[in-house]
Amino acid sequence: MSAATVGIPRALAYYLYFPRWRAFLNELGVNVVTSGLSNRQMLDDGVKEALAEACVPIKLYYGHVLSLKDKADYIFIPRLYCLNSQTLYCPKFLGLPDMIKHSLSHLPPVIDTMFNNRSKGFLARRTELAKSFFELGSKFTNDKLKILKAFYRSLTTEHRYLELLQSGLLPNQAITVLGGAKNTDTVYAEGSLKFAVLGYPYHLYDDFINVGVLTKLRRLGVQVVTTENLSPAVLVRQKHQYPKDMFWTFSDRAFRSALHFFQEGRVDGVIYVTAFGCGPDAMVYRMIEMESKKYPHIPFMILMIDEHSGEAGISTRLEAFTDMVRRRKKGV
């Protein structure tokens, strides 16, 4: 009997959790395939199927799912609710499996395992995480020992992934290294300027959706650091003056990392990439903008992207911002 093949869309939570998912499924003998790099056809396909008011990343996700429908026996679309006992994922992440199943026809079976680790305490959260992975693993084997072994492999892979990110690699590079290939990507090499480029992972690391922002900065002589290069402990310890923490997971990460880079003062500029139509982000980037006014020595810029973003316009803004920072640094 041939091994099952599971398709994982290269979008949304892919940039944070794909290594652990791939390691777990591979250990069970399951083949994993991913959709290709985002492109105009995927977005056009997604726009046709998704609700008009959906944000660009959701529309693009639809396109990624459609590109996998004839390549896999199952499509993995987990229900992400909470993974840190504190913050929640955008409601679209929780409802995404239902949105896909009821919008797209002729798909392979969708695996929609729930990941909800809301308990306090490390051991309780780890137990809840194990339950989710056992539910996922039971779809392919009844061997509990084999599932347990796969779970621990996913944990060690996740640890290694975080190490690679904290060493300076970004998700696409780290995923390449974990896959056994040599990282030949020099997009984020040393530059004469250093910018913190912030935003939700699926905005930052998809060159199509952000019109190649990180690549363009490299060509302008800019070294990039992002939220994913910070350790989780740094983000947890980051203080702010507000009475409550941010409600949404990616919003909280973006806000805390912005405060960290502003307060640390070791970057020449901060750029925040946001997507038009994202409800939580509409509040977050304004809060970061207000915080930036406390640090006038660190230039700050917001880049808003949507399905109509043009390369020329993004390039012009990045060039102007970089030139301004460089002149300011030289005292010109």
Secondary structure, DSSP 8 states (H G I E B T S, - for coil): ----EEEE-SSTTHHHHHHHHHHHHHHTT-EEEE-----HHHHHHHHHHS-TTS-HHHHHHHHHHHHHTTT-SEEE--EEEESSSS-B--HHHHHHHHHHHHH--S---EE--EEE---SSHHHHHHHHHHHHHHHHTTT---HHHHHHHHHHHHHHHHHHHHHHHTT--HHHHHHHHTT------TT---SEEEEEES-HHHHS-TTTTTSHHHHHHHTTEEEE-GGGS-HHHHHH---SSSS--SBHHHHHHHHHHHHHHHH---SEEEEEEETT-HHHHHHHHHHHHHHTT-TTS-EEEEEE-TT--HHHHHHHHHHHHHHHHHHHHT-
